[in-house]
Amino acid sequence: MRGFSKHINSIADLANVTVLYPKETADYKKRLADGRFVWQDAGLVGSKEVVVETDTLKVIENKTETGVIERRKLTRVEDPTAQFFRLGLKAVAEEEVSPVDMGEVVEKK
């Protein structure tokens, strides 16, 4: 193997590249941690309803097949099937952790 691996499929792979490439592994863990969220549909927004958009809530407008524009709420949630969790990593509070320590290795039972 030359350079940082393109395919990391297990905890053992992650442990091996951590020894050889600590900076690249920290960047990889950071990308995995950032990519563990998805936008999930939370339903229609009423015509008179006012929604304040935040980091975890947004409103989009869709045009239906009939040409009607509908507004839908989307919430940002953790995806339980994300690569982050499949590798056995766990999320920790971001304010307590530097990017190098993002996501500790957890042994699977």
CYANA upper distance limits for C-alpha pairs under 8 A (distance plus 0.5 A):
  1 MET  CA      5 SER  CA      7.70
  4 PHE  CA     17 VAL  CA      7.46
  4 PHE  CA     21 TYR  CA      7.21
  4 PHE  CA     24 GLU  CA      7.46
  5 SER  CA     17 VAL  CA      7.89
  8 ILE  CA     13 ASP  CA      6.07
  8 ILE  CA     14 LEU  CA      6.84
  9 ASN  CA     13 ASP  CA      6.96
  9 ASN  CA     14 LEU  CA      8.41
  9 ASN  CA     87 LEU  CA      7.27
 10 SER  CA     14 LEU  CA      6.95
 10 SER  CA     87 LEU  CA      5.95
 11 ILE  CA     15 ALA  CA      6.62
 11 ILE  CA     87 LEU  CA      6.36
 11 ILE  CA     88 GLY  CA      7.33
 11 ILE  CA    105 VAL  CA      7.79
 12 ALA  CA     16 ASN  CA      6.64
 13 ASP  CA     17 VAL  CA      6.87
 14 LEU  CA     18 THR  CA      6.57
 14 LEU  CA     25 THR  CA      8.10
 15 ALA  CA     19 VAL  CA      7.19
 16 ASN  CA     20 LEU  CA      7.37
 17 VAL  CA     21 TYR  CA      5.99
 17 VAL  CA     22 PRO  CA      7.76
 17 VAL  CA     25 THR  CA      7.17
 18 THR  CA     22 PRO  CA      5.31
 18 THR  CA     25 THR  CA      6.09
 21 TYR  CA     25 THR  CA      6.51
 22 PRO  CA     26 ALA  CA      6.66
 23 LYS  CA     27 ASP  CA      6.86
 23 LYS  CA    100 VAL  CA      7.91
 24 GLU  CA     28 TYR  CA      6.61
 25 THR  CA     29 LYS  CA      6.63
 26 ALA  CA     30 LYS  CA      6.68
 26 ALA  CA     99 PRO  CA      6.93
 26 ALA  CA    100 VAL  CA      5.24
 26 ALA  CA    101 ASP  CA      7.61
 26 ALA  CA    102 MET  CA      7.66
 27 ASP  CA     31 ARG  CA      6.77
 27 ASP  CA     99 PRO  CA      7.95
 27 ASP  CA    100 VAL  CA      8.01
 28 TYR  CA     32 LEU  CA      6.73
 29 LYS  CA     33 ALA  CA      6.55
 29 LYS  CA     84 PHE  CA      8.43
 29 LYS  CA    102 MET  CA      6.81
 29 LYS  CA    103 GLY  CA      7.12
 30 LYS  CA     34 ASP  CA      6.65
 30 LYS  CA     99 PRO  CA      6.84
 30 LYS  CA    102 MET  CA      6.70
 30 LYS  CA    103 GLY  CA      8.47
 31 ARG  CA     35 GLY  CA      6.56
 32 LEU  CA     36 ARG  CA      6.79
 32 LEU  CA     83 GLN  CA      7.41
 32 LEU  CA     84 PHE  CA      5.81
 33 ALA  CA     84 PHE  CA      6.78
 33 ALA  CA     91 ALA  CA      7.83
 33 ALA  CA    102 MET  CA      7.93
 33 ALA  CA    103 GLY  CA      7.68
 35 GLY  CA     82 ALA  CA      8.14
 35 GLY  CA     84 PHE  CA      8.34
 36 ARG  CA     78 GLU  CA      6.26
 36 ARG  CA     79 ASP  CA      6.21
 36 ARG  CA     80 PRO  CA      8.45
 36 ARG  CA     82 ALA  CA      5.92
 36 ARG  CA     83 GLN  CA      7.88
 36 ARG  CA     84 PHE  CA      6.71
 36 ARG  CA     85 PHE  CA      8.49
 37 PHE  CA     76 ARG  CA      6.80
 37 PHE  CA     77 VAL  CA      5.92
 37 PHE  CA     78 GLU  CA      4.89
 37 PHE  CA     79 ASP  CA      5.98
 37 PHE  CA     82 ALA  CA      8.49
 38 VAL  CA     76 ARG  CA      6.10
 38 VAL  CA     77 VAL  CA      6.13
 38 VAL  CA     78 GLU  CA      6.76
 38 VAL  CA     79 ASP  CA      6.49
 39 TRP  CA     74 LEU  CA      6.27
 39 TRP  CA     75 THR  CA      5.94
 39 TRP  CA     76 ARG  CA      5.05
 39 TRP  CA     77 VAL  CA      6.87
 40 GLN  CA     74 LEU  CA      5.83
 40 GLN  CA     75 THR  CA      5.75
 40 GLN  CA     76 ARG  CA      6.71
 40 GLN  CA     77 VAL  CA      7.28
 41 ASP  CA     72 ARG  CA      7.70
 41 ASP  CA     73 LYS  CA      6.64
 41 ASP  CA     74 LEU  CA      5.13
 41 ASP  CA     75 THR  CA      6.99
 42 ALA  CA     72 ARG  CA      7.69
 42 ALA  CA     73 LYS  CA      5.70
 42 ALA  CA     74 LEU  CA      5.86
 42 ALA  CA     75 THR  CA      6.87
 43 GLY  CA     72 ARG  CA      6.15
 43 GLY  CA     73 LYS  CA      6.20
 43 GLY  CA     74 LEU  CA      8.12
 44 LEU  CA     70 GLU  CA      7.83
 44 LEU  CA     71 ARG  CA      6.47
 44 LEU  CA     72 ARG  CA      4.95
 44 LEU  CA     73 LYS  CA      6.71
 45 VAL  CA     49 GLU  CA      6.87
 45 VAL  CA     70 GLU  CA      8.35
 45 VAL  CA     71 ARG  CA      5.95
 45 VAL  CA     72 ARG  CA      5.88
 45 VAL  CA     73 LYS  CA      6.80
 46 GLY  CA     71 ARG  CA      8.26
 51 VAL  CA     59 VAL  CA      8.05
 52 VAL  CA     57 LEU  CA      8.42
 52 VAL  CA     58 LYS  CA      8.37
 53 GLU  CA     57 LEU  CA      5.86
 53 GLU  CA     58 LYS  CA      5.40
 53 GLU  CA     59 VAL  CA      7.50
 54 THR  CA     58 LYS  CA      7.00
 55 ASP  CA     76 ARG  CA      8.24
 56 THR  CA     75 THR  CA      5.91
 56 THR  CA     76 ARG  CA      5.19
 56 THR  CA     77 VAL  CA      8.11
 57 LEU  CA     73 LYS  CA      7.48
 57 LEU  CA     74 LEU  CA      6.22
 57 LEU  CA     75 THR  CA      5.09
 57 LEU  CA     76 ARG  CA      6.86
 58 LYS  CA     73 LYS  CA      6.36
 58 LYS  CA     74 LEU  CA      5.83
 58 LYS  CA     75 THR  CA      7.10
 59 VAL  CA     71 ARG  CA      7.04
 59 VAL  CA     72 ARG  CA      6.08
 59 VAL  CA     73 LYS  CA      5.12
 59 VAL  CA     74 LEU  CA      6.60
 60 ILE  CA     71 ARG  CA      6.16
 60 ILE  CA     72 ARG  CA      5.99
 60 ILE  CA     73 LYS  CA      7.14
 60 ILE  CA     74 LEU  CA      8.03
 61 GLU  CA     69 ILE  CA      6.93
 61 GLU  CA     70 GLU  CA      6.12
 61 GLU  CA     71 ARG  CA      4.98
 61 GLU  CA     72 ARG  CA      6.89
 62 ASN  CA     69 ILE  CA      6.04
 62 ASN  CA     70 GLU  CA      5.87
 62 ASN  CA     71 ARG  CA      6.86
 62 ASN  CA     72 ARG  CA      8.11
 63 LYS  CA     67 GLY  CA      6.15
 63 LYS  CA     68 VAL  CA      6.09
 63 LYS  CA     69 ILE  CA      4.90
 63 LYS  CA     70 GLU  CA      6.85
 64 THR  CA     68 VAL  CA      5.87
 64 THR  CA     69 ILE  CA      6.76
 64 THR  CA     70 GLU  CA      7.79
 80 PRO  CA     85 PHE  CA      7.11
 81 THR  CA     85 PHE  CA      7.12
 81 THR  CA     86 ARG  CA      7.13
 82 ALA  CA     86 ARG  CA      6.90
 83 GLN  CA     87 LEU  CA      6.58
 84 PHE  CA     88 GLY  CA      7.42
 84 PHE  CA     89 LEU  CA      6.29
 84 PHE  CA     90 LYS  CA      8.19
 85 PHE  CA     89 LEU  CA      5.89
 85 PHE  CA     90 LYS  CA      7.23
 88 GLY  CA    105 VAL  CA      6.91
 88 GLY  CA    106 VAL  CA      6.07
 88 GLY  CA    107 GLU  CA      7.36
 88 GLY  CA    108 LYS  CA      7.13
 89 LEU  CA    103 GLY  CA      5.97
 89 LEU  CA    104 GLU  CA      6.24
 89 LEU  CA    105 VAL  CA      5.67
 89 LEU  CA    106 VAL  CA      6.35
 90 LYS  CA    103 GLY  CA      5.87
 90 LYS  CA    104 GLU  CA      6.50
 90 LYS  CA    105 VAL  CA      7.61
 90 LYS  CA    106 VAL  CA      7.41
 91 ALA  CA    102 MET  CA      8.14
 91 ALA  CA    103 GLY  CA      6.02
 91 ALA  CA    104 GLU  CA      8.16
 92 VAL  CA     96 GLU  CA      8.31
 92 VAL  CA     97 VAL  CA      7.92
 92 VAL  CA    102 MET  CA      7.78
 92 VAL  CA    103 GLY  CA      7.00
 93 ALA  CA     97 VAL  CA      7.23
 94 GLU  CA     98 SER  CA      8.02
 94 GLU  CA    102 MET  CA      8.16
 97 VAL  CA    101 ASP  CA      6.45
 97 VAL  CA    102 MET  CA      6.71
 98 SER  CA    102 MET  CA      6.98
